[in-house]
Amino acid sequence: APDFRATRDNRLSFYVEPGSIAINATDKLSEATITGSALNDEKKAWETMMKPVSDEQTKLYEWVRGLSEEERTEEVIEKYRADNKVFEERGQQMAYDYIKANPGSFFALSELYKAATGYSPEVSKAEEVLGTFSPELLQTKRGQAFTKELEAWKATQVGMVAPDFTQNDPDRNPIKLSDLRGQYVLLDFWASWCGPCRAENPHVVAAYNQYKDKGFTVFGVSLDEDRAKWLEAIEKDQLTWQQVSDLKGWSNAASKMYGVNGIPANYLLDPEGVIVATDLRGDKLEEALEKYLGGK
C-alpha cells in the first residue's frame, strides 16, 4: 500500500469548494491529481507558472540554512539577500499582474495578496492591491482578515508610535515593549528555525555591543513554538538583550499586531516609542544607529 506518512515532499494542500472533487494519488500525495475543482485548477496553473521562481528561492534558502557560522560571511549573506530580492520582486510582479487581471478570484485573494504586497509591504501598494478585489470577495472571512492586516501595516509605518504589547521572557516574566522607553529600541521579530534570522543575528549582536552604552537596546520577539529550541538559540547566538515569546509560532500576537508576514523583520523606535526606521539588516542597522547615536 502507498506510504502516505507526512514528509516534506509527501503532503498535499487543496481547496474545498461545492461540488464533487476527486483526488488520485499513487506513491506520493505531492504528486496527486485533483479533478472537479475550478479553484484547484487555478491553483495548479499558478504554481506551474511560478515554479521556476519558487524553486530558485527554495535553493537559496536551503543553501544559506546549511552554512556553518564560519561560512556565513558578510559577503555571503549580502549575496543571499541580493539574489533572493531579485526572485522576490519577480514573484511580486507576477502576483500583482495576476490579481489585477482576476479581481473576482478567491484564489488570488487567498494566496497571492501577500505575495503581491511583499515581504516589507508599502501601505500605498497594499491598499492598491486590496482595492482591486471585488466587494463580494472583501466581505469574505479572508477578505476581512486582509483588510485588518492592512490596518496593522498602517499603524506600524515610520512616524507612528509603535503599538504596545506584553509577552513573557524566558523566565516567564511579562515584559512590556513600552517598558523600554527612554532609549532607542530595535524591535526584532525572529525565530530559532529561521535560517536568515540566525544569519542576521551576528550583525544585531555587533550593533548591540557597539551602542548599548549609548542608549540602545534590542527587544526580541520569537515566532517559536518549541521553548527548548528558542532558549537554545538565544544561548548559542549570544542574544543577551530582552527576549519574549508567546510560543505560538506564526500566530504570535505581537507579529499579528504588526502585520509581520516574513522574518527577520524589525522596527527601530526612538526614545518616545516612535518608529523611525524599518527593515534594518546588515550594514543598514549600523548606519541607522550611527545616524541617531553616533555623536553620543
C-alpha positions in Angstrom: 0.0 0.0 0.0 1.2 3.6 -0.6 3.0 5.2 2.3 1.2 8.4 2.9 3.1 9.4 6.1 3.6 13.2 6.2 7.0 14.3 5.0 8.3 17.4 3.4 7.6 16.1 -0.1 4.6 13.9 0.7 1.8 16.3 1.5 -1.0 18.0 -0.4 -2.8 21.2 0.1 -6.0 21.9 -1.8 -9.2 24.0 -1.7 -12.6 22.6 -0.8 -15.5 24.1 -2.7 -19.0 23.0 -3.5 -19.2 20.0 -5.9 -17.6 16.6 -6.3 -13.8 16.7 -6.0 -11.6 13.7 -6.8 -8.1 13.2 -5.5 -6.0 10.5 -7.2 -2.6 9.5 -5.7 -0.2 6.6 -6.1 3.1 6.8 -4.3 3.2 10.4 -3.1 0.4 12.8 -2.1 2.5 15.6 -3.5 2.1 14.1 -7.0 -1.7 13.6 -6.6 -4.1 14.9 -9.3 -7.2 16.8 -8.4 -10.2 16.9 -10.7 -13.6 18.5 -10.5 -12.5 21.8 -8.9 -12.0 25.0 -10.9 -10.4 26.6 -7.8 -7.7 23.9 -7.6 -7.2 24.1 -11.4 -6.4 27.7 -11.0 -4.1 27.0 -8.1 -2.2 24.3 -10.1 -1.8 26.6 -13.1 -0.4 29.4 -10.9 2.0 27.0 -9.2 3.3 25.8 -12.5 3.8 29.3 -13.7 5.6 30.2 -10.5 7.7 27.1 -10.2 10.9 28.4 -11.7 10.9 31.3 -9.3 9.9 29.3 -6.2 12.5 26.6 -7.0 15.3 29.2 -7.1 14.1 30.8 -3.8 14.0 27.3 -2.2 17.5 26.5 -3.3 18.8 29.8 -2.0 17.1 29.3 1.4 18.4 25.7 1.7 21.8 26.9 0.8 22.0 29.7 3.5 20.4 27.4 6.1 23.0 24.8 5.5 26.0 27.1 6.0 28.1 26.9 9.1 28.6 30.1 11.2 32.1 30.4 9.8 30.8 30.2 6.2 28.1 32.9 6.8 30.4 35.8 6.0 29.2 39.3 5.2 29.8 38.8 1.5 27.9 35.5 1.5 24.9 37.0 3.3 24.8 40.0 1.1 24.8 37.8 -2.0 21.9 35.8 -0.5 19.9 38.9 0.1 20.6 40.4 -3.3 19.8 37.1 -5.1 16.6 36.5 -3.1 15.4 40.0 -3.7 15.5 39.5 -7.4 13.3 36.5 -7.2 11.0 38.0 -4.6 10.4 41.1 -6.8 9.8 38.9 -9.9 7.2 36.9 -7.9 5.6 40.0 -6.6 5.1 41.5 -10.0 3.7 38.2 -11.3 1.3 38.1 -8.4 0.3 41.7 -8.8 -0.4 41.3 -12.5 -2.5 38.3 -11.8 -4.6 40.0 -9.2 -5.3 43.0 -11.4 -6.4 40.6 -14.2 -8.5 38.5 -11.9 -10.3 40.8 -9.4 -13.1 38.2 -8.7 -10.7 35.3 -8.0 -10.9 33.8 -4.5 -7.6 32.1 -5.2 -5.9 35.4 -5.9 -7.3 36.8 -2.7 -6.4 33.8 -0.7 -2.8 33.1 -1.9 -1.5 36.0 -3.8 -2.3 39.1 -1.8 0.8 38.7 0.5 3.0 37.8 -2.5 1.9 41.0 -4.3 2.3 43.2 -1.3 5.7 41.8 -0.5 8.0 40.9 2.4 8.0 44.5 3.7 4.8 45.9 2.2 4.3 49.6 1.3 0.9 50.8 2.6 0.1 52.5 -0.7 0.8 49.4 -2.8 -1.1 47.2 -0.3 -4.1 49.5 -0.5 -3.9 49.4 -4.3 -3.7 45.6 -4.4 -6.5 45.1 -1.9 -8.6 47.6 -3.8 -8.5 45.5 -6.9 -10.7 42.8 -5.4 -14.4 42.8 -5.8 -16.6 43.9 -2.9 -18.0 40.4 -2.6 -14.5 39.0 -2.0 -13.7 41.6 0.5 -16.7 40.6 2.6 -15.4 37.0 2.9 -13.6 36.0 6.1 -10.3 36.0 4.2 -11.0 39.5 2.7 -11.8 40.9 6.2 -8.6 39.4 7.6 -6.5 41.1 4.9 -8.3 44.4 5.5 -7.4 44.0 9.2 -3.8 43.2 8.2 -3.6 46.4 6.1 -4.7 48.4 9.2 -1.8 46.8 11.1 0.7 47.9 8.4 -0.7 51.4 8.5 -0.2 51.5 12.3 3.4 50.5 12.1 4.7 52.8 9.4 7.7 55.2 10.0 6.4 58.1 12.1 3.8 56.1 14.0 4.1 55.3 17.7 4.8 51.6 17.9 1.8 49.6 19.2 2.4 48.4 22.7 2.2 44.7 23.8 3.3 42.4 26.6 4.7 38.9 26.3 6.7 36.6 28.6 10.5 36.4 28.8 12.4 33.1 29.1 11.8 33.2 32.9 8.0 33.6 32.2 8.0 37.2 33.4 5.7 39.6 31.5 7.7 42.3 29.7 6.0 45.3 28.0 7.6 47.0 25.0 6.9 50.4 26.4 9.0 49.5 29.5 12.0 50.2 27.3 11.0 53.8 26.6 13.8 56.4 27.0 16.2 54.6 24.7 16.4 53.6 21.1 14.9 50.1 20.7 15.3 47.6 17.9 12.0 45.6 17.9 13.3 42.3 16.3 11.0 39.5 15.1 12.9 36.3 14.6 12.8 32.5 15.3 15.2 29.7 16.1 14.1 27.8 12.9 14.6 30.8 10.6 17.9 30.4 8.7 18.1 34.1 7.5 17.2 35.2 11.1 20.1 33.2 12.6 22.4 34.5 9.8 21.4 38.1 10.7 21.9 37.7 14.5 25.6 38.3 14.5 25.0 41.7 12.9 22.5 42.5 15.6 24.9 41.3 18.3 27.7 43.5 16.9 25.4 46.6 16.8 24.1 45.9 20.3 27.6 45.6 21.7 28.7 48.8 20.0 25.8 51.0 21.0 24.3 49.5 24.2 26.1 52.1 26.3 24.8 54.9 24.2 21.1 54.4 24.8 20.3 51.5 22.5 18.8 48.1 23.2 17.1 45.2 21.4 13.7 43.7 22.1 13.5 40.2 20.5 10.1 38.6 19.7 10.4 35.0 18.8 8.0 33.2 16.5 9.0 29.9 18.0 6.7 27.1 19.3 9.3 24.9 20.9 10.5 26.6 24.1 13.7 24.5 24.3 14.8 25.4 20.8 14.1 29.0 21.5 16.2 29.1 24.6 19.0 27.1 22.9 19.1 29.6 20.0 19.3 32.5 22.5 22.3 31.0 24.2 24.1 29.8 21.0 23.7 33.2 19.2 24.6 35.1 22.4 21.4 37.2 22.4 21.9 39.0 25.7 19.0 41.5 25.4 15.4 41.2 26.4 13.6 38.3 24.6 9.9 37.4 24.7 7.6 35.0 23.0 4.1 33.6 23.5 5.3 30.4 21.7 2.5 30.4 19.2 4.7 30.4 16.1 3.1 32.4 13.2 0.1 33.1 15.4 2.3 35.2 17.7 0.0 38.0 18.9 2.7 40.7 18.5 3.5 39.7 15.0 -0.1 39.8 14.1 -0.4 43.2 15.6 2.5 44.4 13.4 1.3 42.6 10.3 4.5 40.6 10.1 4.4 38.2 7.2 8.1 37.3 6.9 11.1 37.2 9.2 13.6 38.6 10.1 11.6 41.8 10.4 12.5 44.7 12.6 11.5 48.3 13.6 13.8 50.9 15.2 12.0 53.0 17.8 13.2 56.3 19.2 13.1 57.1 23.0 9.4 58.1 22.7 8.5 54.9 21.0 8.1 56.4 17.6 9.1 54.2 14.6 12.0 55.9 12.8 13.2 53.0 10.5 12.2 49.5 9.5 13.8 46.5 7.8 17.3 47.3 9.0 19.5 44.4 8.0 23.3 44.1 7.8 25.0 47.4 7.4 21.7 49.3 7.4 21.3 48.8 11.1 24.7 50.2 11.9 24.2 53.1 9.6 20.9 54.0 11.3 22.4 53.7 14.8 25.3 55.9 13.7 22.8 58.5 12.4 20.9 58.6 15.7 23.5 57.7 18.3 26.9 58.1 16.7 27.5 61.5 18.3 26.8 60.4 21.8 
